[in-house]
Amino acid sequence: EVQLQASGGGLVQAGGSLRLSCLASGFAFDDYSIGWFRQAPGKEREGVSCSSPDGSTYYADSVRGRFTISRDNSKKTVYLRMNSLKPEDTGLYYCSTRTSRGQGTQVTVSS
């Protein structure tokens, strides 16, 4: 069974930092791209960042330069380091493969 468990969210003031973790199981983690998405109330889902098996990464324009994605294949975990957080970064963050997504972790940035 594919499982993707996100954690690390919380309440932080604008300008602060958080690190999200996505622990995966049930599939060949090393061979899969893992993406982070976020969903805010009243807004469309946004693809935030992605880590591919070949080491390439993707960042949405809205987070480039502030967020850093990394992966530890030995721990089957993808991390999202979020710096210089803004109120507009608030949302439910979840990790996903092409076909499966996990439950999210809430990030709330206060102004």
Secondary structure, DSSP 8 states (H G I E B T S, - for coil): --EEEEE--EEEETT--EEEEEEEESS-GGG--EEEEEE-TTS--EEEEEE-TTS-EEE-TTTBTTEEEEEEGGGTEEEEEE-S--GGG-EEEEEE-SS-B-B-EEEEEE-
